[in-house]
Amino acid sequence: MTGLHLHLFMTEGMSLHAWEQGGLLGRELALYQRLLAAGVAVTIVSYGGPAERQIAARFPGLQVVCNHRALPPAFYRFWLNFIYKGHGNWLAKSNQTPGALTALFAARRGHAPFIARGGYLFSEFNERAHGPDSPQAQAARALEQRVFTQADQIVVTTAAIRAEILRRYGVPPEDIAIIPNYVDTDLFTPATVPPQKPRLCFIGRLEAQKNPLALVEAAAGLDVDLLMIGEGSLRPQLVARAAELGLRLELPGNQPHASLPQTLQTSTLFVLPSHYEGHPKTLVEAMACGLPVLGTDVPGIRELLQHDHTGWLCGTAPDDLRAALGTLLADADRLARLGAAARAYAFENFSLDRVVEMELAVFHRLLGSGIQ
């Protein structure tokens, strides 16, 4: 596809360096590497400093706009609007709702279509975290109202998020496309040999939303190792509680994305005990590895898992998780069946090739005959 230049505006304050530090760089850029291969020029608009250029140089063809002069954030955002005035044939796309206003303003000054992309509903997360009437929730709803009603296209990851946007903001249904999070099904593949010993795996932020303490409580007393990959404020509590319970807990911190397939392939069961999710990438990656998955019956997870078919659903309390773990770990045949169905579902619905096709279809719809 020639004649198209996509500019991805990162989440407010985010950078390629931060993606790399969190082990997410390869995962986040995989789609844009495929788009480059398809002939789409790609520029990442980052909030990082000059080092962003060195990181981008490792990905042939990828361009980056960064805060190389170390401007204050407000001045940097203003500078972004200035450089896009009369920019030419291009598309602006936000990676998440925080930061979308910058992309919207740049698109309008540059006479370009604007895609408001969100992997989760920002207002809903703030309502759950701070309360529906909190200043944070009110600000998030005001931001979404402005962004969604002015976007040329909205892209969300699930039908549930689409339905909530329609209910809250009354945008035309045809303006909202569903493009799920992707997984590289050539990289995330099933194990060739079974795990050596029972091991539970969790990948995510060690924060209250993800409910990791409940998983530690649930795993206590079971003859399993618990591997929790990620960082967050709850790490000291997890370490202390695991020691009190005599639980074999590994906390290696953030890991490079390329190492996750082997981690998943050497685990017995993936567990996501969250209180709520958007469209969790780690769950999709575990499914692509043919790993049986246990998730809580909450928004963002229940839409992905069909109970006792592509996964297992349970409550968020430690007792609910413990009961589910006991049922699954005692039934090897069920684990094998769940893992096979999870792989088939992930391959059919979330493969990177399929998502690239969906992205290109949105670009064509917005620019029409202006691209080839």
C-alpha positions in Angstrom: 0.0 0.0 0.0 1.8 3.1 -1.2 1.0 6.8 -0.7 0.0 6.4 3.0 1.9 7.7 6.0 0.5 6.6 9.4 1.5 8.6 12.5 0.9 6.8 15.7 0.6 9.1 18.7 1.7 7.3 21.9 -0.2 7.5 25.2 0.5 10.8 27.0 4.0 10.6 28.5 4.9 7.2 27.0 8.1 6.5 25.0 9.8 3.7 23.1 12.3 3.6 25.9 9.5 3.0 28.5 8.1 0.2 26.2 11.6 -1.4 26.2 12.1 -1.1 29.9 8.7 -2.8 30.4 9.6 -5.6 28.0 6.9 -4.5 25.6 8.8 -3.0 22.7 8.7 -6.0 20.4 5.0 -6.7 21.1 3.9 -3.1 20.6 5.8 -2.5 17.4 5.0 -5.9 15.7 1.9 -4.5 14.0 3.8 -1.5 12.7 6.6 -3.6 11.4 4.0 -5.6 9.4 2.5 -2.4 8.1 5.9 -1.2 7.0 6.3 -4.4 5.1 3.0 -3.8 3.4 4.2 -0.4 2.1 2.8 1.9 4.8 5.1 4.6 6.0 5.0 4.7 9.9 6.1 7.4 12.3 5.8 7.0 16.0 5.1 10.2 17.9 6.8 9.7 21.3 7.2 11.7 24.5 10.7 10.4 25.0 14.0 12.2 24.4 16.8 11.9 21.8 17.4 8.2 22.7 14.2 7.4 21.0 15.9 7.8 17.6 18.5 5.1 18.5 15.7 2.7 19.5 13.7 3.4 16.3 16.9 2.8 14.2 16.8 -0.8 15.2 13.6 -1.2 13.3 14.2 -0.6 9.5 12.0 2.0 8.0 10.4 3.1 11.3 10.5 6.9 11.9 10.1 8.7 15.2 9.2 12.2 16.4 10.5 12.8 19.9 11.1 15.5 22.4 14.7 15.9 21.5 14.9 19.4 22.9 13.6 18.4 26.4 10.7 20.8 26.1 8.2 21.0 29.0 5.2 18.7 28.2 2.8 21.5 27.3 5.3 23.2 25.0 6.1 19.8 23.3 2.4 19.2 22.6 2.1 22.7 21.1 5.2 22.0 19.0 3.6 18.8 17.7 0.6 20.8 16.5 2.8 23.3 14.8 4.9 20.8 12.8 1.8 19.1 11.4 0.3 22.2 9.8 -0.2 21.4 6.1 1.6 18.0 6.5 0.2 16.2 3.4 -1.4 12.8 2.8 -1.3 11.1 6.1 -3.4 9.5 9.0 -3.2 10.3 12.7 -3.9 7.5 15.2 -3.9 7.5 18.9 -2.6 4.5 20.8 -4.9 5.0 23.8 -7.4 7.7 24.9 -4.9 9.6 27.1 -2.9 11.5 24.6 -5.7 11.4 21.9 -6.3 15.1 22.0 -2.8 15.8 20.8 -3.4 13.5 17.9 -6.7 15.1 17.2 -5.3 18.6 17.2 -2.4 17.6 14.9 -4.8 15.9 12.5 -7.0 18.9 12.2 -4.1 21.3 11.6 -2.6 18.9 9.1 -6.0 18.2 7.4 -5.7 14.5 8.0 -8.2 11.8 9.2 -8.0 10.9 12.9 -8.4 7.4 14.3 -9.2 7.3 18.0 -8.0 3.9 19.2 -8.5 2.5 22.6 -7.7 -0.9 24.0 -9.9 -0.2 27.0 -12.5 2.4 28.0 -10.6 5.0 29.9 -13.6 6.4 31.7 -14.7 3.0 32.9 -11.3 2.2 34.3 -11.3 5.5 36.2 -14.8 4.9 37.5 -13.7 1.5 38.9 -10.5 2.8 40.4 -11.7 6.1 41.8 -15.6 6.0 41.8 -18.1 7.1 39.2 -18.4 10.7 40.5 -14.7 11.2 41.1 -12.8 14.1 39.4 -10.8 11.5 37.5 -13.9 9.7 36.1 -15.5 13.0 35.2 -12.4 14.2 33.4 -12.1 10.9 31.6 -15.7 11.1 30.3 -15.2 14.7 29.2 -12.1 13.6 27.3 -13.9 10.7 25.6 -16.8 12.9 24.7 -14.5 15.3 22.9 -12.3 12.7 21.2 -15.0 10.2 20.2 -17.4 12.7 18.8 -14.7 14.4 16.7 -12.9 11.3 15.5 -13.2 10.2 11.9 -13.0 6.6 13.0 -13.0 4.9 16.5 -11.2 1.6 16.9 -11.8 -0.5 20.0 -10.8 -4.0 20.9 -14.1 -5.6 21.9 -17.8 -5.5 21.2 -18.5 -4.6 24.8 -16.4 -1.4 24.6 -18.1 -0.5 21.3 -21.6 -0.9 22.9 -20.6 1.2 25.9 -19.3 4.0 23.7 -22.5 3.9 21.7 -24.6 4.1 24.9 -22.5 6.9 26.5 -21.7 9.2 23.5 -24.2 8.4 20.8 -21.7 8.4 17.9 -22.9 6.7 14.6 -22.4 2.9 14.9 -20.6 2.8 11.5 -17.9 5.1 13.0 -16.8 2.4 15.5 -14.7 -0.6 14.2 -13.6 -3.5 16.4 -10.0 -4.6 15.9 -8.9 -6.9 18.7 -5.4 -7.0 20.2 -3.2 -9.2 18.2 -0.8 -12.0 18.9 2.1 -13.3 16.8 0.9 -16.9 16.4 4.2 -17.9 14.8 6.0 -16.8 17.9 3.5 -17.9 20.5 3.1 -21.5 19.8 2.2 -24.6 21.8 4.9 -26.5 23.8 6.5 -29.5 22.2 7.1 -31.2 25.6 5.0 -31.0 28.8 6.2 -28.9 31.7 8.7 -30.7 34.1 6.7 -29.7 37.2 3.3 -28.0 38.0 3.7 -24.2 37.6 1.1 -21.4 37.6 1.9 -18.4 35.5 0.7 -14.8 35.8 1.9 -11.9 33.6 0.8 -8.4 34.4 1.2 -5.3 36.6 1.4 -6.1 40.3 -1.4 -3.7 41.2 -4.8 -4.0 42.8 -6.7 -4.1 39.5 -4.9 -7.3 38.6 -5.7 -8.9 42.0 -2.4 -10.7 42.5 -2.6 -11.1 46.3 -5.8 -13.2 45.8 -3.8 -15.5 43.5 -1.0 -15.9 46.1 -3.6 -16.8 48.8 -5.3 -19.2 46.4 -2.1 -21.1 45.5 -1.0 -21.5 49.1 -1.1 -25.2 50.1 -1.0 -26.5 46.5 2.0 -28.4 45.3 2.8 -25.8 42.6 5.3 -23.1 41.8 3.8 -19.7 41.1 5.6 -17.4 38.6 4.5 -13.8 38.5 6.1 -11.7 35.8 5.7 -7.9 36.1 6.3 -5.0 38.4 4.2 -2.9 40.7 3.5 -1.4 44.1 2.2 -4.7 45.5 5.5 -6.6 45.1 6.7 -6.3 48.7 3.3 -7.5 50.0 3.4 -10.5 47.6 6.9 -11.4 48.8 5.9 -11.2 52.5 2.6 -13.1 52.1 4.2 -15.9 50.1 6.8 -16.3 52.8 4.1 -16.5 55.5 2.2 -19.1 53.5 5.2 -21.2 52.5 4.4 -20.6 48.8 7.1 -21.2 46.2 6.9 -17.8 44.4 9.1 -16.5 41.6 9.1 -12.7 41.0 11.6 -12.0 38.2 10.2 -8.6 37.3 9.5 -7.4 33.8 10.8 -9.7 31.1 11.5 -9.1 27.4 8.5 -9.9 25.3 10.5 -12.4 23.2 11.1 -14.6 26.3 7.4 -14.9 27.1 6.6 -17.8 24.7 9.2 -20.1 26.4 7.8 -19.0 29.8 4.3 -19.9 28.8 5.3 -23.1 27.1 6.9 -24.3 30.3 3.9 -23.5 32.5 0.9 -25.7 33.4 -1.8 -23.1 33.7 -2.0 -19.4 33.1 -4.1 -17.4 35.6 -5.5 -13.9 35.3 -7.3 -13.0 38.5 -8.2 -9.4 37.6 -11.1 -7.4 38.9 -11.6 -5.9 35.4 -9.8 -5.8 32.1 -10.0 -4.2 28.6 -8.8 -6.9 26.2 -5.8 -8.5 28.0 -2.9 -9.2 25.6 -1.2 -11.6 28.1 -4.3 -13.8 28.1 -4.5 -13.9 24.3 -0.7 -14.8 24.2 -1.2 -17.6 26.7 -4.1 -19.0 24.6 -2.0 -18.9 21.5 0.6 -21.0 23.2 -2.1 -23.7 23.8 -1.8 -23.1 27.5 -5.0 -23.7 29.5 -6.2 -20.4 31.0 -8.1 -19.6 34.2 -9.6 -16.1 34.3 -12.0 -14.3 36.6 -15.6 -13.8 35.4 -15.3 -10.0 35.0 -15.6 -7.5 32.1 -12.8 -8.0 29.6 -12.1 -11.6 30.5 -15.6 -13.2 30.3 -15.8 -11.9 26.7 -12.7 -13.8 25.7 -13.3 -17.1 27.5 -16.1 -19.6 27.0 -16.3 -21.5 30.3 -15.0 -25.1 30.1 -14.3 -24.7 26.4 -11.6 -22.1 25.6 -10.9 -21.5 29.3 -12.2 -21.5 32.8 -14.0 -18.7 34.6 -14.4 -18.2 38.4 -14.9 -15.5 41.0 -12.2 -13.0 42.2 -12.0 -14.2 45.8 -9.2 -16.4 46.9 -11.6 -19.3 47.8 -13.1 -19.1 44.3 -9.6 -19.2 42.7 -8.5 -22.0 44.9 -11.5 -24.1 44.1 -10.9 -23.5 40.3 -7.3 -24.4 40.6 -8.1 -27.6 42.4 -10.5 -28.6 39.8 -8.2 -27.9 36.9 -5.0 -29.2 38.3 -6.6 -32.5 39.1 -7.8 -33.2 35.6 -5.0 -33.5 33.0 -7.4 -34.4 30.2 -9.5 -31.2 30.8 -6.3 -29.1 30.8 -5.3 -30.6 27.4 -8.7 -30.0 25.9 -8.9 -26.4 27.2 -5.4 -25.6 25.9 -6.1 -27.0 22.4 -9.4 -25.0 22.1 -7.7 -21.9 23.4 -5.0 -22.1 20.7 -7.5 -22.7 17.9 -9.6 -19.7 19.1 -6.6 -17.4 19.4 -5.3 -18.4 16.0 -8.6 -17.8 14.3 -9.5 -14.5 15.9 -6.3 -12.7 17.0 -3.5 -13.6 14.6 -1.2 -10.7 13.6 -1.9 -11.3 9.9 -5.7 -10.9 10.5 -5.3 -7.7 12.5 -3.0 -6.2 9.8 -5.8 -6.8 7.2 -8.3 -5.1 9.5 -6.1 -2.1 10.0 -5.5 -1.7 6.3 -9.3 -1.9 5.7 -9.8 1.0 8.0 -7.1 3.0 6.3 -8.7 2.3 2.9 -12.1 3.4 4.2 -10.8 6.7 5.4 -8.6 7.6 2.5 -10.3 5.8 -0.4 -8.7 6.3 -3.7 -5.9 8.4 -2.3 -3.9 5.3 -1.6 -3.0 2.3 -3.7 
